[in-house]
């Protein structure tokens, strides 16, 4: 498990006790402010701890939600448009407008790691919004998987989300035509 410095302090560990655990190999320092109780740690858990104000989106979300079997080569994280740039080769940062950043945010457990992720309804909107920048075969695979779960899509939630997008009506027409 990965712990932040603050979490260790809340557990009653001061700097001396943290350093003692590091010496005894009961704790391993990943980087400033992040520690693990095992030498090898879960990369997904690291990303979640390192960037707690981000939300999994795009290829990562499609994979974690089971809409594709394509394993992304990077972690795709949405952040508010005014967030600090993430300097990490393994992360693709997508800046979102603040007014709809939280729209569709949910939490799920993936391989024993709790992650912030956009729900299926929000990701369907993102899929259609970004249709022209997605490989055709990849788009078709995900749309096909949405068709299989069409009865699970919450239409009232989808309509509520679409109201926040300037071209929501056009997005809805495409979704209706391609999924339902």
TORKOLTOR-599292 format. One record per atom (N, C-alpha, C, O): residue in three letters; x, y, z. Coordinates in steps of 0.02 Angstrom, whole numbers, plus 32768, in hexadecimal, padded with zeros to 4 digits. Atoms other than C-alpha are relative to their C-alpha. Example, Ala and Ser with C-alpha at 12.3 -4.5 7.8 and 13.67 -1.06 7.14 Angstrom:
2
ALA802D7FC58000;ALA82677F1F8186;ALA802D803C8000;ALA8061803B8021;SER7FD67FC57FFD;SER82AC7FCB8165;SER7FD980378025;SER7FF2806E802D;
END
This chain:
180
UNK802A7FC58000;UNK800080008000;UNK802C803E8000;UNK8063803E801C;UNK7FDB7FC28004;UNK803980B17FDC;UNK7FE280328030;UNK7FA580388036;UNK80157FCF7FCF;UNK80318139805F;UNK801F80437FF0;UNK805980477FD9;UNK7FE37FBD8005;UNK804781F48056;UNK8021800F8043;UNK80127FEE8075;UNK7FDF7FEA7FC2;UNK80B4824A80D8;UNK7FCA80148033;UNK7FD08003806E;UNK80367FEA7FD4;UNK801582978120;UNK7FDD7FC5801F;UNK7FCD7FC6805B;UNK8021803C7FE6;UNK7FC481EB8133;UNK802A7FDF8035;UNK80107FC78068;UNK7FD3801D7FCE;UNK805D81AA8190;UNK7FFF80298040;UNK7FFF800D8077;UNK80037FD47FC5;UNK805982418203;UNK7FBE7FF58026;UNK7FBE7FF48063;UNK8041800C7FE1;UNK7F9F82218223;UNK7FFD7FBD8024;UNK7FD47FB38051;UNK7FFC80417FDE;UNK7FCC816F8255;UNK802D8004803E;UNK80397FD1805F;UNK7FD77FF67FC4;UNK803A81B882DE;UNK804B7FF77FF4;UNK80717FF28023;UNK7FB98007800E;UNK80E081A68285;UNK802080447FF6;UNK800B806C7FCC;UNK7FDB7FC2800A;UNK815982368299;UNK803C7FF17FD2;UNK80457FB87FBD;UNK7FC7800A802E;UNK81F5824F822E;UNK80307FCA8019;UNK80497FA27FF1;UNK7FD380327FE4;UNK825F81E482A4;UNK7FE57FBA7FF2;UNK800A7F8E7FDC;UNK801F8042800A;UNK81E48150829A;UNK7FFE7FED7FB6;UNK80087FB37FA4;UNK8000800D8049;UNK81D5816181DD;UNK80457FEB7FEA;UNK804D7FBA7FC5;UNK7FBB80118012;UNK8292815F81CB;UNK80147FBC801B;UNK80387F977FF9;UNK7FF280427FE3;UNK829D80C7823F;UNK7FE17FCA7FD5;UNK80017F977FC7;UNK80228031802B;UNK821D806A81D3;UNK80247FFA7FBD;UNK80277FC47FA0;UNK7FD98002803F;UNK828280998138;UNK803F7FD78009;UNK80507FAE7FDE;UNK7FC380257FF1;UNK832280558188;UNK7FF27FB58007;UNK80197F8C7FF0;UNK801280467FF4;UNK82CA7FB381BB;UNK7FDC7FE07FC5;UNK7FC77FA67FC8;UNK80228017803D;UNK827E7FA1810D;UNK7FB87FEB800D;UNK7F9E7FBD7FED;UNK804780087FF4;UNK81CF7FA78154;UNK7FD980327FD6;UNK7F9C802D7FCD;UNK801C7FCB8029;UNK81B1803F80E7;UNK803480127FCB;UNK8070800F7FD8;UNK7FD37FEF8037;UNK81FB80738040;UNK7FEC80447FE4;UNK7FB180517FD8;UNK800F7FBE801B;UNK820A81247FFF;UNK7FFD7FFC7FB4;UNK802C7FE67F93;UNK80087FFE8048;UNK81C681387F4F;UNK801C80417FE5;UNK804380427FB6;UNK7FE87FBC8010;UNK81E581F37F44;UNK7FED802C803A;UNK7FCE80158069;UNK80117FD27FC9;UNK81D2828B7FB2;UNK7FB57FFF800B;UNK7F8D800E7FDF;UNK80467FFF7FED;UNK812E8279800E;UNK7FD87FC17FF3;UNK7F9E7FBD8006;UNK8024803F800F;UNK810181C97FD1;UNK802B7FC48016;UNK80667FC08007;UNK7FDE803B7FE5;UNK812C81248025;UNK7FD67FC37FF2;UNK7F997FC67FEA;UNK8022803F800B;UNK8102806E800A;UNK80147FCF8036;UNK804C7FD28051;UNK7FEF80337FCE;UNK80F97FDC8082;UNK80207FC37FDF;UNK80327F928001;UNK7FDD80358024;UNK81447F6C7FFA;UNK803280207FD0;UNK802980597FB9;UNK7FCC7FE5802C;UNK81DF7F827F8F;UNK7FE4800C7FBA;UNK7FF180407F9B;UNK80207FF88041;UNK817C7F667EEF;UNK7FB88016800E;UNK7F957FF68035;UNK80437FE57FF3;UNK80DD7FCC7EEA;UNK7FD680017FC0;UNK7FF17FFD7F89;UNK80307FFF8036;UNK80427FD47E7D;UNK800380457FDE;UNK7FF880787FFE;UNK7FF97FC28026;UNK805B80587DF5;UNK7FBE80277FFE;UNK7FBE80648003;UNK80417FDE8001;UNK7FA0807E7DEC;UNK7FF380228043;UNK7FDC805B8045;UNK80097FE37FBE;UNK7F9A809B7EA8;UNK802D803E8008;UNK8019806F8026;UNK7FD27FC77FFE;UNK8031810F7E96;UNK7FE1803C7FDC;UNK7FE280747FF6;UNK801F7FCA8027;UNK7FD881767E10;UNK7FC780208027;UNK7FBF805D8028;UNK80397FE77FDA;UNK7F3C81847E7C;UNK8017802A803B;UNK7FFB805F8049;UNK7FE67FDC7FC5;UNK7FA081BC7F15;UNK802480417FEB;UNK801D8074800B;UNK7FD97FC68017;UNK801082337EB2;UNK7FD380377FE4;UNK7FE280727FEE;UNK802D7FCF8020;UNK7F8082887E55;UNK7FB87FF78019;UNK7F8C7FE37FF2;UNK8043800E7FE3;UNK7EE982807ECA;UNK7FC8802C7FE4;UNK7F8E801B7FEB;UNK80337FD3801B;UNK7E8F83117E74;UNK7FF37FF57FB6;UNK7FD880207F94;UNK800B80108046;UNK7E8B82BC7DCB;UNK7FCB7FC97FF9;UNK7FB97FA8802A;UNK80348032800E;UNK7E0A824B7D78;UNK80167FD87FC3;UNK802A7FF57F90;UNK7FEE80298039;UNK7E2E81B87D05;UNK7FCD800B7FC8;UNK7F91800C7FD4;UNK802A7FF2803A;UNK7DEA81DB7C57;UNK801E7FDE7FC2;UNK80507FBA7FC7;UNK7FE780168042;UNK7E0481AF7B9F;UNK800F7FB58000;UNK7FE87F8C8019;UNK7FEF80478008;UNK7E5D810B7B7B;UNK80027FDA8042;UNK7FEE7FA08045;UNK7FFE80217FBE;UNK7E7980E57C33;UNK7FB97FEF8018;UNK7FAC7FB7802E;UNK8044800B7FE9;UNK7DC180FA7C5D;UNK7FDD7FCA7FD7;UNK7FBA7F9F7FF2;UNK80208033802B;UNK7D8680947BC7;UNK80187FBA8014;UNK7FF17F8A8015;UNK7FE580417FEC;UNK7DFA80077BFF;UNK7FE57FEB8045;UNK7FCD7FB3804C;UNK801680117FBD;UNK7DCE800D7CB9;UNK7FB57FF38004;UNK7F9E7FCB802D;UNK8048800B8001;UNK7D1480157C90;UNK7FED7FC27FD8;UNK7FB27FB17FD4;UNK800D803D8025;UNK7D257F787C25;UNK7FE3800B7FBB;UNK7FC27FDE7F9F;UNK801B7FF18042;UNK7CF87FCD7B81;UNK80317FF07FC8;UNK80207FF57F8D;UNK7FCE80158030;UNK7D987F967B2B;UNK80317FD18023;UNK80387FD48060;UNK7FCC802A7FE2;UNK7E1E7F137B46;UNK8045801B7FEF;UNK80787FFD8000;UNK7FC17FDF8010;UNK7EA47F897B03;UNK801D801F8040;UNK7FFD8049805F;UNK7FDF7FE67FC4;UNK7F1D7FAC7B92;UNK8028803E7FEC;UNK8057803A7FC4;UNK7FDD7FC28013;UNK7F5680627B86;UNK80497FFF8016;UNK805A7FE2804A;UNK7FB97FFD7FEF;UNK801080857B86;UNK800F80368033;UNK804580388050;UNK7FF97FCA7FCF;UNK7FF5811D7BF6;UNK7FC18003802B;UNK7F8E7FE5801A;UNK803B7FF27FD7;UNK7F8081527C80;UNK7FE480427FE7;UNK800880747FE1;UNK80227FC48019;UNK7F0281D17C3E;UNK7FDA801F803A;UNK7FAA80038054;UNK801D7FDE7FC7;UNK7ED5824E7CC5;UNK7FE380437FED;UNK8003806B7FCB;UNK801F7FBE800A;UNK7E5C82DF7CBD;UNK800F802A803E;UNK800D80128076;UNK7FF67FD17FCA;UNK7E8683787D24;UNK7FDB80417FED;UNK7FC9804B7FB3;UNK801F7FBF800F;UNK7E3884247D33;UNK802E80277FD2;UNK806B801D7FD2;UNK7FD87FDD8033;UNK7E71849A7CAA;UNK8037802B801D;UNK8068803B7FFB;UNK7FCD7FD77FE1;UNK7ED585027D25;UNK802F7FD9802D;UNK80557FF68054;UNK7FD5802B7FD7;UNK7F2D846E7D77;UNK804980057FE8;UNK805680167FAF;UNK7FB980028011;UNK7FEA84617D7B;UNK800C7FC97FCD;UNK7FEE7F947FD1;UNK7FEF80328033;UNK803484047CE7;UNK80227FC58022;UNK80507FCE804B;UNK7FE3803D7FE5;UNK805E83507D12;UNK803D7FEE7FD6;UNK80387FE47F99;UNK7FC180108022;UNK8113832A7CE6;UNK800F7FB6800C;UNK80377FA58039;UNK7FF580487FF8;UNK810F826D7CD3;UNK7FF27FDF7FBC;UNK7FBC7FE77FA0;UNK800580208042;UNK812D82087C33;UNK7FC87FCC7FFC;UNK7FAF7FBE7FC6;UNK803280358000;UNK80B081837C69;UNK7FB9801B8006;UNK7F897FF4800A;UNK80417FE27FF7;UNK802181FE7C79;UNK7FF080307FC7;UNK8019805A7FB4;UNK801B7FD28032;UNK7FBA82557BF4;UNK7FCC802B8024;UNK7F9880128039;UNK802D7FD27FDC;UNK7F6982ED7C44;UNK7FD080207FD0;UNK7FE480397F9B;UNK80337FE18028;UNK7EC6832C7BFE;UNK7FDF8036802A;UNK7FC08028805D;UNK801C7FC87FDA;UNK7E9183D87C39;UNK7FB680087FEF;UNK7FA3800A7FB5;UNK80497FF98008;UNK7DD583EA7C54;UNK7FEA8043801B;UNK8006805D804C;UNK801E7FC37FE6;UNK7D6F84877C69;UNK7FE47FF38046;UNK7FC57FBF8052;UNK801580097FBA;UNK7D4884A07D21;UNK7FB57FF28007;UNK7FA17FCD8033;UNK804980067FF7;UNK7C8B84AA7D06;UNK7FE57FBA7FF3;UNK7FAE7FA98008;UNK801780458008;UNK7C7F83F57CCE;UNK80367FCC8012;UNK80317F927FFF;UNK7FCB802E7FEA;UNK7D1C83A97D1A;UNK7FE57FC7802C;UNK7FF67F8D8021;UNK801A80317FD0;UNK7CBC834F7DA5;UNK7FC47FD97FE3;UNK7FB07FA78001;UNK803B8020801D;UNK7C2A831D7D34;UNK800F7FB77FEE;UNK803A7FA87FC5;UNK7FF88047800D;UNK7C1D82607D35;UNK80377FDF8028;UNK80477FA4801D;UNK7FCB801D7FD7;UNK7CA882477DB3;UNK7FE37FCD8030;UNK7FB07FDA8051;UNK801580347FD2;UNK7C9681A77E14;UNK803F7FDE801A;UNK80777FEB8002;UNK7FC780257FE5;UNK7D0681347E78;UNK7FF37FB67FF3;UNK7FBB7F9E7FFC;UNK800680488008;UNK7D26807F7E4E;UNK803F7FDE801A;UNK80737FFD8020;UNK7FC780277FEA;UNK7D977FF67E8C;UNK80197FD77FC5;UNK7FF37FB07FA8;UNK7FE280258037;UNK7E0C7FB27E08;UNK803F7FDF801B;UNK806E80018030;UNK7FC780267FE5;UNK7E867F297E3E;UNK801480178046;UNK804E80228055;UNK7FF67FEC7FBA;UNK7E717F5B7EF5;UNK801B80468009;UNK80388056803D;UNK7FED7FBA7FFA;UNK7E9580127ED2;UNK7FC1802A7FF1;UNK7FA280217FBD;UNK80397FD3800B;UNK7E0C80957EE6;UNK8017803A7FD4;UNK8046805E7FE5;UNK7FED7FCC8030;UNK7E14810B7E52;UNK7FC5802F7FF2;UNK7F8B801A7FF3;UNK80327FD18019;UNK7DB781A87E1E;UNK7FFD7FF77FB5;UNK80317FF67F93;UNK8008800E8048;UNK7D7081887D71;UNK7FBD801D7FEA;UNK7F8F80248011;UNK80407FEA801B;UNK7CEA81CD7D00;UNK7FD47FC37FF4;UNK7FED7F8E7FE0;UNK802E8038800A;UNK7C4F815F7CF6;UNK7FF37FF37FB6;UNK800A80187F8B;UNK800D80158045;UNK7C1081097C58;UNK7FDB80367FD8;UNK7FE8803F7F9D;UNK80267FCC8023;UNK7B9881967C2E;UNK802E80397FEB;UNK802B80507FB2;UNK7FD27FC98011;UNK7C1E821C7C35;UNK80327FE97FCB;UNK804280107F9D;UNK7FCE80188031;UNK7C9981B07BD4;UNK7FE07FF77FBB;UNK80037FFD7F89;UNK802380038040;UNK7C1681957B4C;UNK800080457FE0;UNK800B804B7FA3;UNK7FFD7FBB8019;UNK7C0D82527B3A;UNK804780107FE8;UNK8050802D7FB2;UNK7FBA7FF28013;UNK7CCB825E7B37;UNK80147FDB7FC0;UNK80387FF57F96;UNK7FF28027803C;UNK7CD481D57AB4;UNK7FE780247FC2;UNK800B802B7F91;UNK801E7FDE803A;UNK7C5F82327A3F;UNK802080457FF6;UNK802C80587FBD;UNK7FE17FBE8006;UNK7CAC82DD7A65;UNK80447FFC7FDD;UNK805780287FB7;UNK7FBC8007801A;UNK7D58829B7A35;UNK80057FCF7FC7;UNK803B7FB67FB8;UNK800480338036;UNK7D21822979A7;UNK8035800A7FCA;UNK80537FD97FB3;UNK7FD17FF28037;UNK7D91827E7926;UNK80497FF68013;UNK80747FF27FE7;UNK7FBA80097FEB;UNK7E2F8268798E;UNK800D7FB88018;UNK80437FAA8033;UNK7FFA80467FEB;UNK7E1281AE79B1;UNK80047FD47FC2;UNK7FE17FDF7F91;UNK7FFA80308037;UNK7E488120793F;UNK7FBC7FE17FF2;UNK7F987FCE8020;UNK804280198015;UNK7DB080E278DD;UNK7FF07FBC801E;UNK7FB97FB38039;UNK800D80437FE5;UNK7DC1802B7912;UNK7FF58001804B;UNK7FCB7FDC8065;UNK80057FF97FB7;UNK7DD7805C79C9;UNK7FBB801D8011;UNK7F9A8005803F;UNK80417FE07FF6;UNK7D3D80CC79C0;UNK7FC87FCD7FF5;UNK7F9A7FC9801E;UNK803480318010;UNK7CD58044796F;UNK7FFC7FC88035;UNK7FC57FB28046;UNK800080347FCB;UNK7D0A7FC379F2;UNK7FDB8019803E;UNK7FB27FF5805A;UNK801F7FE57FC3;UNK7CD580357A81;UNK7FB5800C7FF5;UNK7F8C7FFD8020;UNK80477FF58010;UNK7C3180697A2C;UNK7FDB7FBD8000;UNK7FA37FB8801A;UNK801E80438001;UNK7C0C7FB07A0F;UNK7FF47FE78047;UNK7FC07FC98055;UNK800880167FBB;UNK7C297F8C7AC7;UNK7FCB80298025;UNK7FA980108051;UNK80377FD77FE3;UNK7BB7801E7AF6;UNK7FBC7FE57FE9;UNK7F8D7FE58010;UNK8040801C8018;UNK7B2F7FD07A89;UNK7FEB7FC4802A;UNK7FB07FBB8038;UNK800F803B7FD7;UNK7B3D7F307AEF;UNK7FE780108045;UNK7FC37FE98064;UNK80167FEC7FBC;UNK7B207F8F7B91;UNK7FD0803B7FFD;UNK7FC7805E802F;UNK802C7FC68009;UNK7AA580107B4C;UNK7FCA80048035;UNK7FB7803B804B;UNK80357FFF7FCD;UNK7A207FDC7BCA;UNK801A80148045;UNK7FF280238071;UNK7FE27FEC7FC1;UNK7A9A80057C58;UNK800D804B8003;UNK801B80668039;UNK7FF17FB88002;UNK7AB280BA7C20;UNK7FC58026801E;UNK7F8B801B800B;UNK80337FD77FE0;UNK7A5381347C8D;UNK7FF3803D7FD4;UNK801A806D7FD3;UNK80107FCB8030;UNK79FE81A47C0C;UNK7FF480448021;UNK800680778004;UNK800C7FC07FDF;UNK79C982297C89;UNK8042801F8016;UNK804B805C8013;UNK7FBD7FE87FEE;UNK7A7C82367CC8;UNK8025801A7FC3;UNK8045804E7FC5;UNK7FE17FEC803F;UNK7ABB823F7C15;UNK7FE580447FEA;UNK800B80707FD6;UNK80207FC18013;UNK7A3F82CB7BEF;UNK80178039802D;UNK802480718016;UNK7FE87FCE7FCF;UNK7A7383287C8D;UNK804780167FEF;UNK805780527FF0;UNK7FBB7FF08011;UNK7B2A831E7C5B;UNK800480287FC0;UNK802A80587FBB;UNK7FFE7FDF8042;UNK7B0983537BA7;UNK7FED80498004;UNK800380717FDA;UNK80137FBA7FF7;UNK7ABB83F67BE5;UNK803D802C800E;UNK803B80688001;UNK7FC47FDA7FEE;UNK7B69842B7C1F;UNK802E800C7FC4;UNK805D80337FC8;UNK7FD57FFA803B;UNK7BB4841B7B71;UNK7FDE802C7FCC;UNK7FA180267FC0;UNK801D7FD18030;UNK7B9B84A27AEE;UNK7FE07FDD7FC4;UNK7FAD7FF47FAA;UNK801C80258039;UNK7B7B84237A64;UNK7FDE7FBF8017;UNK7FDF7F8D7FF5;UNK8020803B7FE3;UNK7B1A83AB7AD3;UNK7FCB7FE17FD5;UNK7FC47FA47FD3;UNK80368019802B;UNK7A89839C7A59;UNK801E7FD57FC7;UNK80047F9F7FB8;UNK7FDF80268035;UNK7AFD836379CC;UNK801E7FBF801A;UNK80197F8B7FF9;UNK7FE3803C7FE2;UNK7B5782EA7A3F;UNK7FCA7FCD800D;UNK7FD37F918000;UNK8037802E7FF2;UNK7AB0829F7A75;UNK7FE77FDF7FC0;UNK7FDA7FA37FC0;UNK8018801C8040;UNK7A7A828779BF;UNK80307FC97FE8;UNK801A7F957FD0;UNK7FCE80328014;UNK7B1C822A7999;UNK7FFB7FC2802D;UNK7FFC7F898014;UNK800680387FD1;UNK7B0C81BF7A36;UNK7FC17FD87FF0;UNK7FC47F9A7FED;UNK803F8021800E;UNK7A5781977A0D;UNK80067FD67FC0;UNK7FED7F9E7FBD;UNK7FF980228040;UNK7A838167795A;UNK80307FC58003;UNK80237F917FE4;UNK7FCB80338001;UNK7B1E80FF7982;UNK7FFA7FCB8037;UNK80157F958031;UNK8003802F7FC8;UNK7AF180AB7A27;UNK7FBA7FE28009;UNK7FB47FA68015;UNK804380177FEF;UNK7A34809F7A3C;UNK7FD77FEE7FC5;UNK7F9E7FD97FCC;
END
